[in-house]
Amino acid sequence: MKEALNYEHKTKIELINEFSHKVYSRLLSFVEKDGIESNDKNNVYIHILEQFSKMLDINLYELTIEELEVIAKYWKHMNSFIKEINEEDYRKLMGLNIFF
């Protein structure tokens, strides 16, 4: 039998939901801003958006607190990755396309 969700569990779920949608929206904005076609199956960013969609479909209420920790780490790493993409795009825009 599934145990009842406590306050900590519910709070973690809500934080993950909010954060994950923010990360998804940031990548979607990047894709739209760069004019990337959503049906371009050869574009890595489209594949990542599809992966994000699948991750957003997971019913977090069915997961244990440990499983939620794994999901939270995933979104934290993806958030860092998306920030890096946006920084690289900004550097290209400003003519600072350097690696460091």
C-alpha distances in whole Angstrom, upper triangle without the diagonal:
4,6,9,12,15,19,20,17,18,22,21,20,23,25,24,25,28,29,28,30,33,33,33,36,38,38,39,42,43,43,45,47,48,49,46,46,42,43,44,42,44,43,41,40,39,37,35,35,33,31,30,29,27,25,25,23,20,17,17,14,12,13,13,16,17,17,19,22,22,23,25,27,28,29,31,33,33,35,37,38,39,41,43,43,45,47,48,49,51,53,54,55,57,59,57,55,55,53,52
4,7,9,12,16,16,13,14,18,18,16,19,22,21,21,24,26,25,27,30,30,30,32,35,35,35,38,40,40,41,44,45,45,43,43,39,40,42,40,42,41,38,37,36,34,32,32,30,28,27,26,24,22,22,20,17,14,13,10,9,10,10,13,15,14,15,18,19,19,21,24,24,25,27,29,30,31,34,35,35,37,39,40,41,43,45,46,47,49,51,51,53,55,53,52,52,50,49
4,6,9,13,13,11,13,16,16,15,18,20,20,21,24,25,25,27,29,30,30,33,35,35,36,39,40,41,42,44,46,46,44,44,41,42,43,41,43,42,39,38,37,35,33,33,32,29,28,28,25,23,23,22,19,16,14,11,10,11,9,11,14,15,15,18,19,20,21,23,25,25,27,29,30,31,33,35,35,37,39,40,41,43,45,46,47,49,51,51,53,55,53,52,52,50,49
4,6,10,11,9,10,14,14,14,16,19,19,19,22,24,24,25,28,29,29,31,33,34,35,37,39,40,41,43,45,45,44,43,40,42,43,42,44,42,40,38,37,36,33,32,32,29,28,27,26,23,22,21,19,15,14,10,11,12,11,12,15,16,15,18,20,20,21,24,25,25,27,29,30,30,33,35,35,36,39,40,40,42,44,45,46,48,50,50,52,54,53,52,52,50,49
4,7,8,6,6,10,11,10,12,15,15,16,18,20,20,22,24,25,26,28,30,31,32,34,36,37,38,40,42,42,41,41,38,39,41,39,41,40,37,35,35,33,31,30,29,27,25,25,24,21,20,19,17,13,11,8,10,10,9,10,13,14,12,15,18,17,17,21,22,22,23,26,27,27,29,31,31,33,35,36,37,39,41,42,43,45,47,47,49,51,49,48,48,46,45
4,6,5,6,9,10,11,13,14,16,17,19,20,21,23,25,26,27,29,31,32,33,35,37,38,39,41,43,44,42,43,39,41,43,41,43,41,38,36,36,35,32,31,31,29,27,27,26,23,22,22,19,16,14,11,13,13,11,10,14,15,13,15,18,18,18,21,23,22,23,26,27,27,29,32,32,33,35,37,37,39,41,42,42,45,47,47,48,51,49,48,48,46,45
4,5,5,6,9,10,11,12,14,15,17,18,20,21,23,24,26,27,29,31,32,33,35,36,37,39,41,42,41,42,38,41,42,41,43,41,38,36,36,35,32,31,31,29,26,26,26,23,21,22,20,17,14,12,15,14,13,11,15,16,14,15,19,18,17,20,22,21,22,25,26,25,28,30,30,31,34,35,35,37,39,40,40,43,45,45,46,49,47,46,46,45,43
4,6,5,6,9,10,11,12,14,15,16,18,20,21,22,24,26,27,29,30,32,33,35,36,37,39,41,39,40,37,40,41,39,41,38,36,33,34,33,30,29,29,27,24,25,25,21,20,21,19,17,13,12,14,13,11,9,12,14,11,12,16,15,14,17,19,19,19,22,23,23,25,27,28,28,31,33,33,34,37,38,38,40,42,43,44,46,44,44,44,41,40
4,5,5,6,9,10,11,12,14,15,16,18,20,21,22,24,26,27,28,30,32,33,34,36,38,39,37,38,35,37,38,37,38,36,33,31,32,30,27,27,27,24,22,22,22,18,17,18,15,13,10,9,11,9,8,6,10,11,9,10,14,13,12,16,17,17,18,21,22,22,24,26,27,28,30,32,32,34,36,37,38,40,42,42,44,46,44,43,43,41,40
4,5,5,6,9,10,11,12,14,15,17,19,20,21,23,25,26,27,29,31,32,33,35,36,38,36,37,33,36,37,36,38,36,33,31,31,30,27,26,26,24,21,21,21,18,16,17,15,12,9,8,11,11,11,10,13,13,10,13,16,14,13,17,18,17,19,22,22,22,25,27,26,27,30,31,31,33,36,36,37,39,41,41,43,45,44,43,43,41,40
4,5,5,6,9,10,11,12,14,16,17,18,20,21,23,25,26,27,29,30,32,33,35,36,35,36,33,36,37,36,38,35,32,30,30,30,26,25,26,24,21,22,22,19,17,18,17,15,11,11,14,13,13,11,14,14,11,12,16,14,12,16,18,16,17,20,21,20,22,25,24,25,28,29,29,31,34,34,34,37,39,39,40,43,41,41,41,39,38
4,5,5,6,9,10,10,12,14,15,16,18,20,21,23,24,26,27,29,30,31,33,35,33,34,31,34,35,34,35,32,30,27,28,27,24,23,24,21,19,20,19,16,15,16,14,13,9,10,13,11,11,8,11,11,8,9,12,10,9,12,14,13,13,17,18,17,19,22,22,22,25,27,27,29,31,32,32,35,37,37,38,41,39,38,38,36,35
4,5,5,6,9,10,10,12,14,15,16,18,20,21,22,24,26,27,28,30,32,33,31,32,29,31,32,31,33,31,28,26,26,25,22,21,21,19,16,17,16,13,12,13,11,10,6,7,10,9,10,9,12,11,7,10,12,10,9,13,14,12,14,17,17,17,20,22,21,23,26,26,27,29,31,32,32,35,36,37,39,41,39,38,39,37,36
4,5,5,6,9,10,11,12,14,15,17,19,20,21,23,25,26,27,28,31,32,31,31,28,31,32,32,33,31,29,26,26,25,22,21,22,20,17,17,18,15,12,14,13,12,9,10,13,13,14,13,15,14,11,13,15,12,11,15,16,13,15,18,18,17,20,22,21,22,25,26,26,28,30,31,31,34,36,35,37,40,38,38,38,37,36
4,5,5,6,8,10,11,12,14,15,17,19,20,21,23,25,26,27,29,30,29,30,28,31,32,31,32,30,27,24,25,25,21,20,21,20,16,17,18,15,13,15,15,14,11,13,16,14,15,13,15,14,11,11,14,11,9,12,13,11,12,15,15,14,17,19,18,19,22,23,23,25,28,28,28,31,33,33,34,37,35,35,35,34,33
4,6,5,6,8,10,10,12,14,15,17,18,20,21,22,24,25,27,29,27,28,25,28,29,28,29,27,24,21,22,21,18,17,18,16,13,14,15,11,10,12,11,11,9,11,14,12,13,12,13,12,8,9,11,8,6,10,10,8,10,13,13,12,15,17,16,18,20,21,22,24,26,26,27,30,31,32,33,36,34,33,34,32,31
4,6,5,6,9,10,11,12,14,16,16,18,20,21,22,24,26,27,26,26,23,26,27,27,28,26,24,21,21,21,18,16,17,15,12,12,13,10,8,10,10,10,8,11,14,13,15,14,16,14,11,13,14,10,9,13,13,10,12,15,14,13,17,18,17,19,22,22,22,24,27,27,28,30,32,32,34,36,35,34,35,33,33
4,6,5,6,9,10,11,12,15,15,17,19,20,21,22,25,26,25,26,23,26,28,28,29,26,24,21,21,22,18,17,18,17,13,14,16,13,11,13,14,14,12,14,17,17,18,17,19,17,14,15,16,13,11,14,14,11,12,15,14,12,16,18,16,17,20,21,20,22,25,25,25,28,30,30,31,34,33,32,33,32,32
4,5,5,6,9,10,11,13,14,15,17,19,20,21,23,25,24,25,23,26,26,26,27,24,22,19,20,20,16,15,17,16,12,14,15,12,11,14,14,15,13,16,18,17,18,17,18,16,13,13,14,11,9,11,11,8,9,12,11,9,12,14,13,13,17,18,17,19,22,22,23,25,27,27,29,31,30,29,30,29,28
4,5,5,6,9,10,11,12,14,16,17,18,20,21,23,21,22,20,22,23,23,24,21,19,16,17,16,13,12,13,12,8,10,12,9,7,11,11,13,12,15,17,16,18,17,17,15,12,13,13,9,8,11,9,6,9,11,9,8,12,13,12,14,16,17,17,19,21,21,23,25,27,27,29,31,30,29,30,28,28
4,5,5,6,9,10,10,12,14,15,16,18,20,21,20,21,18,21,22,22,24,21,19,16,16,17,14,11,13,13,9,9,12,10,8,11,13,14,13,16,19,18,20,20,21,18,15,17,17,13,12,15,13,10,12,14,12,11,14,15,13,14,18,17,17,20,22,21,22,25,26,26,28,31,30,29,30,29,30
4,5,5,6,9,10,10,12,14,15,16,18,20,19,21,19,22,23,23,24,21,19,16,17,18,14,12,15,15,11,12,15,13,11,15,16,17,16,19,22,21,23,21,22,20,17,18,18,15,13,15,14,10,11,13,11,9,12,13,11,12,15,15,14,17,19,19,19,22,24,23,25,28,27,26,28,27,27
4,5,5,6,9,10,11,13,14,15,17,19,18,19,17,20,21,21,22,18,16,13,14,15,11,10,13,12,9,11,14,12,11,14,16,18,17,20,22,21,22,21,21,19,17,17,16,13,12,13,11,7,9,10,7,6,9,10,7,9,12,12,12,15,17,16,18,20,22,22,24,26,25,24,25,24,24
4,5,5,6,9,10,11,12,14,16,17,15,16,14,17,18,18,19,16,14,11,11,12,9,7,10,10,6,8,11,10,9,12,14,17,16,20,22,21,23,22,23,20,18,18,17,14,14,15,12,9,12,13,9,9,12,12,9,12,14,13,13,16,18,17,19,22,22,22,25,27,26,25,27,26,26
4,5,5,6,9,10,10,12,14,15,15,16,14,18,18,19,21,17,16,13,13,15,12,9,12,13,10,11,14,14,12,15,17,19,19,22,24,24,26,25,26,23,21,21,21,17,17,18,16,12,14,15,12,11,14,14,10,12,15,14,13,16,18,16,18,21,21,21,23,26,25,25,27,26,27
4,5,5,6,9,10,10,12,14,14,16,15,18,19,20,20,17,15,12,13,15,12,10,14,14,11,13,16,15,14,18,20,22,21,24,26,25,27,26,26,24,22,22,21,18,17,17,16,12,13,14,11,9,11,11,7,8,12,10,9,12,14,13,14,17,18,18,20,22,22,21,23,23,23
4,5,5,6,9,10,11,12,11,13,12,15,15,16,16,13,11,8,9,11,9,7,11,12,9,11,15,14,14,17,19,22,22,25,27,25,28,27,27,24,22,22,21,18,17,17,15,12,14,13,10,9,11,10,6,9,11,9,9,12,13,12,14,17,17,17,20,22,21,20,22,21,23
4,5,5,6,8,10,11,10,11,10,13,14,15,16,13,13,9,9,12,10,7,10,12,10,11,14,15,14,16,19,22,22,25,27,27,29,29,29,26,24,24,23,20,20,20,18,15,17,17,13,13,15,13,10,13,15,12,11,15,16,14,16,19,19,18,22,23,24,22,25,25,26
4,5,5,6,8,10,10,12,12,16,16,18,19,15,15,11,12,15,13,11,14,16,14,15,18,18,17,20,22,25,25,28,30,29,32,31,31,29,26,27,26,22,22,22,20,17,18,18,15,14,16,14,11,12,14,12,10,14,15,12,14,17,17,16,19,21,22,21,23,24,25
4,6,5,6,9,9,12,12,15,15,17,17,13,13,9,11,14,12,11,14,16,14,16,19,19,18,21,24,26,26,30,31,30,33,32,31,29,27,27,26,23,22,22,20,17,18,17,14,13,14,12,9,10,12,8,7,11,11,9,11,14,14,13,16,18,18,17,20,20,22
4,6,5,6,5,8,8,12,11,13,13,10,10,7,8,11,11,9,12,14,13,14,18,18,18,21,23,26,27,30,31,31,33,33,32,30,28,28,26,23,23,23,20,18,20,19,15,15,16,14,11,13,14,11,10,14,14,11,14,17,15,15,19,20,21,19,22,22,24
4,5,5,6,8,9,12,12,15,16,13,14,11,11,14,14,12,14,17,16,16,20,20,20,22,25,27,28,31,33,33,35,35,35,32,30,30,29,26,26,26,23,21,22,22,18,18,19,17,14,16,17,14,13,16,16,13,15,18,17,16,19,21,22,21,24,25,27
4,5,8,11,12,15,15,18,18,15,15,12,13,17,16,14,18,20,18,19,23,23,22,25,28,30,30,34,35,35,37,36,36,34,32,32,31,28,27,27,25,22,23,22,19,18,19,17,14,15,16,13,11,14,14,10,12,15,14,12,16,18,19,18,21,23,25
4,6,9,11,14,13,16,15,12,13,11,12,15,15,14,17,19,19,20,23,23,23,26,28,31,32,35,37,36,38,37,37,34,33,33,31,28,28,27,25,23,23,22,19,18,19,17,14,15,15,12,11,14,13,9,12,14,12,11,15,16,18,16,19,21,23
4,6,9,12,11,14,14,12,14,12,12,15,16,14,17,20,19,20,23,24,24,26,29,32,32,36,37,37,39,39,38,36,34,34,32,30,29,29,26,24,26,25,21,21,22,20,17,18,19,15,14,17,16,13,15,18,15,15,18,19,21,20,23,24,27
4,6,9,7,11,11,8,10,9,8,12,13,12,14,16,17,17,20,21,21,23,26,29,30,34,35,34,37,37,36,33,32,32,30,27,28,27,24,23,24,23,19,20,21,18,15,18,18,14,14,18,16,13,16,19,16,16,20,21,22,20,23,23,26
4,5,5,9,10,9,12,10,8,12,13,12,13,16,17,16,19,21,21,23,26,29,30,33,34,34,37,37,37,34,32,33,31,28,29,29,25,24,26,25,21,22,23,21,18,21,21,17,18,21,20,17,20,22,20,20,24,24,26,24,27,27,30
4,6,8,10,9,11,9,6,9,11,9,10,13,14,13,16,18,18,19,22,25,27,30,31,31,34,34,34,31,29,30,28,25,26,27,23,22,24,23,19,20,22,20,17,20,21,18,18,22,21,19,22,24,22,22,26,27,28,26,28,28,31
4,6,9,9,12,11,8,10,13,11,11,14,16,15,16,19,20,20,23,26,28,32,32,32,35,36,35,32,31,32,30,27,28,29,25,24,27,25,22,23,25,22,20,23,24,20,21,25,23,21,25,27,25,25,29,29,30,28,30,30,33
4,5,6,9,9,7,9,12,12,12,15,16,16,18,20,21,22,25,28,30,33,33,33,36,37,36,32,32,32,30,27,29,28,25,24,26,24,21,23,24,21,19,22,22,18,20,23,21,19,23,24,22,23,27,27,27,25,27,27,30
4,6,8,9,7,7,11,11,10,13,15,15,16,19,20,21,23,27,28,32,31,31,34,35,34,30,30,31,28,25,27,27,23,23,25,23,20,22,23,20,19,23,22,19,21,24,22,21,25,26,24,25,29,29,29,26,28,27,30
4,6,9,8,8,11,13,12,14,17,17,18,20,22,23,25,29,30,34,34,33,35,36,35,31,31,32,28,26,28,27,23,23,25,23,20,22,23,19,19,22,21,17,20,22,20,19,23,24,22,23,27,26,26,23,25,25,27
4,5,5,7,9,10,11,13,15,16,17,19,20,22,24,28,29,32,32,31,34,34,33,30,29,29,27,24,26,25,21,21,22,20,17,19,20,16,15,18,17,14,16,19,17,16,19,21,19,20,23,23,23,21,23,22,25
4,5,5,6,9,10,11,12,14,15,16,18,20,22,26,26,30,30,29,31,31,30,27,26,26,23,21,22,21,18,17,19,17,14,16,16,13,12,16,15,12,15,17,15,15,19,20,18,20,23,23,23,20,21,20,22
4,5,5,6,9,10,10,12,14,15,16,18,20,24,24,28,29,28,30,30,29,26,25,25,22,20,21,20,16,16,17,15,12,14,15,11,10,13,13,10,12,15,14,13,17,18,17,18,22,22,22,19,21,20,22
4,5,5,6,9,10,11,13,14,15,17,19,23,24,27,28,27,30,30,29,26,25,26,23,21,22,21,18,17,19,18,14,16,18,14,13,16,17,14,15,19,18,16,20,22,20,21,25,25,25,23,25,24,26
4,5,5,6,9,10,11,12,14,16,17,21,22,26,26,25,28,28,27,24,23,24,21,19,20,20,16,16,18,16,13,16,17,14,13,17,17,15,17,20,19,18,22,24,22,24,27,27,27,24,26,25,26
4,5,5,6,9,10,10,12,14,16,19,20,24,24,23,25,25,24,21,20,21,18,16,17,16,13,12,15,13,9,12,14,11,10,14,14,12,15,18,17,17,20,22,21,23,26,26,26,23,24,23,24
4,5,5,6,9,10,10,12,15,18,19,23,23,23,25,25,25,22,20,21,19,16,17,17,14,13,15,15,11,13,15,13,11,15,16,13,15,18,18,17,20,23,22,23,26,27,27,25,26,25,27
4,5,5,6,9,10,11,13,17,18,22,22,22,25,25,25,21,20,22,19,16,18,19,15,14,17,17,13,15,18,16,14,18,19,17,19,22,22,21,24,26,25,26,29,30,30,28,29,28,30
4,5,5,6,9,10,11,15,16,20,20,19,22,22,21,18,17,18,16,13,15,15,12,12,15,14,11,14,16,14,14,17,18,17,19,22,22,21,24,26,26,27,30,31,30,28,29,27,28
4,5,5,6,9,10,14,14,18,18,18,20,21,20,17,16,17,15,12,13,14,10,9,13,12,9,11,14,13,12,15,17,16,17,20,21,20,23,25,25,26,29,30,29,28,29,27,28
4,5,5,6,9,12,14,17,18,18,21,22,22,18,17,19,17,14,15,17,13,12,16,16,13,15,18,16,15,18,20,19,20,23,24,23,25,28,28,28,31,33,32,30,32,31,32
4,5,5,7,11,12,16,16,15,19,20,20,16,16,18,15,12,15,16,13,13,16,16,14,16,19,18,17,21,22,21,22,26,26,26,28,31,30,31,34,35,35,33,34,32,33
4,5,6,9,10,13,14,13,16,17,16,13,12,14,12,9,11,13,10,9,13,13,11,14,17,16,16,19,20,20,21,24,25,25,27,30,30,31,33,35,34,32,33,31,31
4,6,8,9,12,13,13,16,17,18,14,13,15,14,10,12,14,12,10,14,15,13,14,18,17,16,19,21,21,21,25,26,25,27,30,30,31,34,35,34,33,34,32,33
4,6,9,11,12,13,16,18,18,15,14,17,16,12,14,17,14,14,17,18,16,18,21,21,20,23,25,24,25,28,29,29,31,33,34,34,37,39,38,36,37,36,36
4,6,9,9,9,13,14,15,11,11,14,13,10,12,15,13,13,17,18,16,18,21,21,21,23,26,25,26,29,30,30,32,35,35,36,39,40,39,37,38,36,36
4,5,6,7,11,13,14,11,11,14,14,11,14,17,15,15,18,20,19,20,24,24,23,26,28,28,29,32,33,33,35,38,38,39,41,43,42,40,41,39,39
4,5,5,8,10,11,9,7,11,11,9,11,14,13,13,16,18,18,19,22,23,22,25,27,27,28,31,32,33,34,37,38,38,40,42,41,39,40,38,38
4,6,8,10,12,11,9,13,14,12,14,17,17,17,19,22,21,22,25,26,26,28,30,31,32,34,36,36,38,40,41,42,44,46,44,43,44,42,41
4,7,10,12,9,10,13,14,12,15,18,17,18,21,22,22,24,26,27,27,30,32,32,33,36,37,38,39,42,43,43,45,47,46,44,45,42,42
4,7,8,6,6,10,10,10,12,14,15,16,18,20,20,21,24,25,25,28,30,30,31,34,35,36,38,40,41,42,44,45,44,42,42,40,39
4,5,5,6,9,10,11,12,14,15,17,18,20,21,22,25,26,27,29,31,32,33,35,36,37,39,41,42,43,45,47,45,43,43,41,40
4,5,5,6,9,10,10,12,14,15,16,18,20,21,23,24,25,27,29,30,31,33,35,36,37,39,41,42,43,45,43,42,41,39,38
4,5,5,7,9,10,11,13,15,15,17,19,20,22,23,25,26,28,29,31,32,34,35,37,38,40,41,43,44,42,40,40,37,36
4,5,5,6,9,10,11,13,14,16,17,19,20,21,23,25,26,27,29,31,32,33,35,37,38,39,41,42,40,39,38,36,35
4,5,5,6,9,10,11,12,14,15,16,18,20,21,22,24,26,27,29,30,31,33,35,36,37,39,41,39,37,37,35,34
4,5,5,6,9,10,10,12,14,15,17,18,20,21,23,24,26,27,29,30,32,33,35,36,38,39,37,36,35,32,31
4,5,5,6,9,10,11,12,14,16,17,18,20,21,23,25,26,27,29,30,32,33,35,36,38,35,34,33,31,30
4,5,5,6,9,10,11,12,14,15,16,18,20,21,23,24,26,27,29,30,32,33,35,36,34,33,33,30,30
4,5,5,6,9,10,10,13,14,15,16,19,20,21,23,24,26,27,29,30,31,33,35,33,31,31,29,28
4,5,5,6,9,10,11,12,14,15,17,19,20,21,23,24,26,27,29,30,32,33,31,29,29,26,25
4,6,5,6,9,10,11,12,14,15,17,18,20,21,23,24,26,27,29,30,32,30,28,28,25,25
4,5,5,6,9,10,10,12,14,15,16,18,20,21,22,24,26,27,28,30,28,27,27,25,24
4,5,5,6,9,10,11,13,14,15,17,19,20,21,23,25,26,27,29,27,25,25,23,22
4,5,5,6,9,10,11,13,14,15,17,19,20,21,23,25,26,27,25,23,23,20,20
4,5,5,6,9,10,10,12,14,15,16,18,20,21,23,24,26,24,22,22,20,20
4,5,5,6,9,10,11,12,14,15,17,18,20,21,23,24,23,21,22,20,20
4,6,5,6,9,10,11,12,14,15,17,18,20,21,22,20,19,19,17,16
4,5,5,6,9,10,11,12,14,15,17,18,20,21,19,17,17,16,16
4,5,5,6,9,10,11,12,14,15,17,18,20,18,17,18,17,17
4,5,5,6,9,10,10,12,14,15,17,18,17,16,16,15,15
4,5,5,6,9,10,11,12,14,15,16,14,13,13,12,12
4,5,5,6,9,10,11,12,14,15,14,12,13,13,14
4,5,5,6,9,10,10,12,14,13,12,14,14,15
4,5,5,6,9,10,11,12,10,10,11,11,12
4,5,5,6,9,10,10,9,7,9,9,11
4,5,5,6,9,10,10,9,11,12,14
4,5,5,6,9,8,9,11,13,14
4,5,5,6,5,5,8,10,12
4,5,5,6,5,8,11,14
4,6,7,8,12,14,17
4,5,8,11,14,16
4,6,9,12,15
4,6,9,11
4,7,10
4,6
4
